[in-house]
Amino acid sequence: MRTVIIGAGQAGRRCAEALRELDAAAGILLLGEEAHPPYDRPPLSKAVLLGTDPGNGLFVRAAEFYAERRIDLRLGTRVAAIHPAARAVETAAGERIGWDHLVLATGARARRLRIPGAEDPRVLTLRTLEDAEGLKARLAARPRLAVVGGGLIGLEVAASARQLGCAVSVLEAADRLMARCVPPAIGARYAALHRGHGVDLHLSCALRAIEPTPDGGLLLIGDGARIAADLVVAGIGGVPETALAEAAGIAVQDGILTDAQGRTSIPGIFAAGEVARFPHPFWGGRAMRLEAWQVAQTQPAAVARAILGMDAPPDEVPWHWTDQFGWNLQVLGDPDPSLTLVQRAEGEHRLTAIALDAAGRARGAVLINNGRDATPCRRLIAGGKVLDAAALADAGTPLRSFL
Ligand SMILES: Cc1cc2nc3c(=O)[nH]c(=O)nc-3n(C[C@H](O)[C@H](O)[C@H](O)COP(=O)(O)OP(=O)(O)OC[C@H]3O[C@@H](n4cnc5c(N)ncnc54)[C@H](O)[C@@H]3O)c2cc1C
């Protein structure tokens, strides 16, 4: 039985690996349009821009790994069409390749600004290794950088550029940073962190237009602000790569719709990673599309099991992280702003904050420079035990005593 995987990113690689781990005989073909073997994207806005060692964190697997595992990896190969009835894909070069199972692991592309002036070549996005290397080369000239978007990727780019000596402005339409993933108190800490490092932060500032200036620079015109820059990076989220699926008649709604194990609306076709929108047990089965490393790491293994007729692996508490100015932030579960946030501060730079629902059950946690609390927090969230907020607030009491 041959499985063809479209997209040789993190999810495509994980799906291929998991298939091989589970089935020594499976035929596995991994097709990727990029020129590089599969790599992880988190280092792009951090180590790659800073020129520091991403360790094992970029390519993850040695070049010979794929051949050793009998994973047929074909790079520089864009799939142009899927023919579900014929059970074949067609590459941009016109080759038709048959499959018994097909996995779409096509990920997302960076969302582009849609305002006057956004087509200027100095307005960039960051998604690929080429994007990161190109941005790094431009940052070497220490331009005045304006980052549009105060979410995770925008703030990581801002922090890296500032560390490289650039003057950096950040424009964020919301009234706080990282509004989609952390409570206001945590966003405020990060605003202070960025301002403390000299980032010029503009909150509640929706960008309206970008204009060239007579001195060869750019002027960003936002709500209540006019910001001069030489270079702009838009960090305003991702757009799932669903065009192939849509053209093949697969159900799509801001992501390819799947069940909990990645089965799409057409039998034999699956979706894995950031492109998939699937019912998430943590949110009571609500369909979610998550832009996080963890999803691209674990959900493809569930897809591989489905291909082989096996059940899903146990659920995990959702999780993602970001690194900015040397601070590590981990977000577990869903620390929704409507919940009660219990903060266990351990000095100025270390914090574990736990979000409790009305009944006192942990729904989410935010850890600043406190990764050692990740495991007990995960267990508290998964356990669903009712907790005493006042006792929990005492950072001197170890979290494990609440388990
Ligand atoms: C700069 C950056 C920093 C990040 N940092 C973090 C972080 O700190 N923490 C965190 O939790 N998450 C982070 N993420 C998110 C995480 O990296 C992504 O969620 C993850 O990469 C998704 O993996 P994927 O394999 O689903 O998609 P992708 O990595 O996008 O891979 C999809 C692949 O499919 C290929 N493809 C698409 N269409 C076709 C086609 N028609 N034919 C052939 N190939 C095709 C693409 O070229 C691509 O290589 C970051 C993302 C970025 C961009």
PDBQT file of the ligand as one rigid body, heavy atoms in Angstrom, charges set to zero:
ROOT
HETATM    1  C1  LIG A 501       8.676  31.927  11.674  1.00  0.00    +0.000 C 
HETATM    2  C2  LIG A 501       7.866  30.933  12.444  1.00  0.00    +0.000 A 
HETATM    3  C3  LIG A 501       8.122  30.714  13.786  1.00  0.00    +0.000 A 
HETATM    4  C4  LIG A 501       7.361  29.799  14.520  1.00  0.00    +0.000 A 
HETATM    5  N1  LIG A 501       7.634  29.639  15.844  1.00  0.00    +0.000 NA
HETATM    6  C5  LIG A 501       6.875  28.788  16.576  1.00  0.00    +0.000 A 
HETATM    7  C6  LIG A 501       7.130  28.621  17.970  1.00  0.00    +0.000 A 
HETATM    8  O1  LIG A 501       8.024  29.246  18.557  1.00  0.00    +0.000 OA
HETATM    9  N2  LIG A 501       6.346  27.770  18.664  1.00  0.00    +0.000 N 
HETATM   10  C7  LIG A 501       5.323  27.063  18.077  1.00  0.00    +0.000 A 
HETATM   11  O2  LIG A 501       4.622  26.301  18.763  1.00  0.00    +0.000 OA
HETATM   12  N3  LIG A 501       5.071  27.180  16.737  1.00  0.00    +0.000 NA
HETATM   13  C8  LIG A 501       5.817  28.032  15.981  1.00  0.00    +0.000 A 
HETATM   14  N4  LIG A 501       5.574  28.173  14.641  1.00  0.00    +0.000 N 
HETATM   15  C9  LIG A 501       4.469  27.391  14.024  1.00  0.00    +0.000 C 
HETATM   16  C10 LIG A 501       4.929  26.054  13.461  1.00  0.00    +0.000 C 
HETATM   17  O3  LIG A 501       6.210  26.115  12.941  1.00  0.00    +0.000 OA
HETATM   18  C11 LIG A 501       3.947  25.624  12.360  1.00  0.00    +0.000 C 
HETATM   19  O4  LIG A 501       2.684  25.477  12.943  1.00  0.00    +0.000 OA
HETATM   20  C12 LIG A 501       4.389  24.333  11.673  1.00  0.00    +0.000 C 
HETATM   21  O5  LIG A 501       5.498  24.601  10.845  1.00  0.00    +0.000 OA
HETATM   22  C13 LIG A 501       3.299  23.722  10.804  1.00  0.00    +0.000 C 
HETATM   23  O6  LIG A 501       3.837  22.618  10.134  1.00  0.00    +0.000 OA
HETATM   24  P1  LIG A 501       3.168  22.001   8.819  1.00  0.00    +0.000 P 
HETATM   25  O7  LIG A 501       4.059  20.898   8.371  1.00  0.00    +0.000 OA
HETATM   26  O8  LIG A 501       1.737  21.745   9.069  1.00  0.00    +0.000 OA
HETATM   27  O9  LIG A 501       3.218  23.178   7.736  1.00  0.00    +0.000 OA
HETATM   28  P2  LIG A 501       4.486  23.807   7.014  1.00  0.00    +0.000 P 
HETATM   29  O10 LIG A 501       5.635  23.858   7.943  1.00  0.00    +0.000 OA
HETATM   30  O11 LIG A 501       3.993  25.081   6.413  1.00  0.00    +0.000 OA
HETATM   31  O12 LIG A 501       4.829  22.762   5.845  1.00  0.00    +0.000 OA
HETATM   32  C14 LIG A 501       4.032  22.622   4.704  1.00  0.00    +0.000 C 
HETATM   33  C15 LIG A 501       4.915  22.284   3.514  1.00  0.00    +0.000 C 
HETATM   34  O13 LIG A 501       4.079  21.930   2.414  1.00  0.00    +0.000 OA
HETATM   35  C16 LIG A 501       4.652  22.437   1.228  1.00  0.00    +0.000 C 
HETATM   36  N5  LIG A 501       3.605  22.511   0.192  1.00  0.00    +0.000 N 
HETATM   37  C17 LIG A 501       2.495  23.293   0.203  1.00  0.00    +0.000 A 
HETATM   38  N6  LIG A 501       1.770  23.100  -0.931  1.00  0.00    +0.000 NA
HETATM   39  C18 LIG A 501       2.431  22.166  -1.652  1.00  0.00    +0.000 A 
HETATM   40  C19 LIG A 501       2.194  21.532  -2.922  1.00  0.00    +0.000 A 
HETATM   41  N7  LIG A 501       1.122  21.848  -3.655  1.00  0.00    +0.000 N 
HETATM   42  N8  LIG A 501       3.088  20.611  -3.368  1.00  0.00    +0.000 NA
HETATM   43  C20 LIG A 501       4.176  20.282  -2.619  1.00  0.00    +0.000 A 
HETATM   44  N9  LIG A 501       4.452  20.853  -1.422  1.00  0.00    +0.000 NA
HETATM   45  C21 LIG A 501       3.605  21.775  -0.939  1.00  0.00    +0.000 A 
HETATM   46  C22 LIG A 501       5.181  23.792   1.666  1.00  0.00    +0.000 C 
HETATM   47  O14 LIG A 501       6.144  24.279   0.753  1.00  0.00    +0.000 OA
HETATM   48  C23 LIG A 501       5.765  23.441   3.041  1.00  0.00    +0.000 C 
HETATM   49  O15 LIG A 501       7.098  23.052   2.941  1.00  0.00    +0.000 OA
HETATM   50  C24 LIG A 501       6.325  29.076  13.883  1.00  0.00    +0.000 A 
HETATM   51  C25 LIG A 501       6.068  29.284  12.514  1.00  0.00    +0.000 A 
HETATM   52  C26 LIG A 501       6.820  30.198  11.797  1.00  0.00    +0.000 A 
HETATM   53  C27 LIG A 501       6.516  30.441  10.333  1.00  0.00    +0.000 C 
ENDROOT
TORSDOF 0
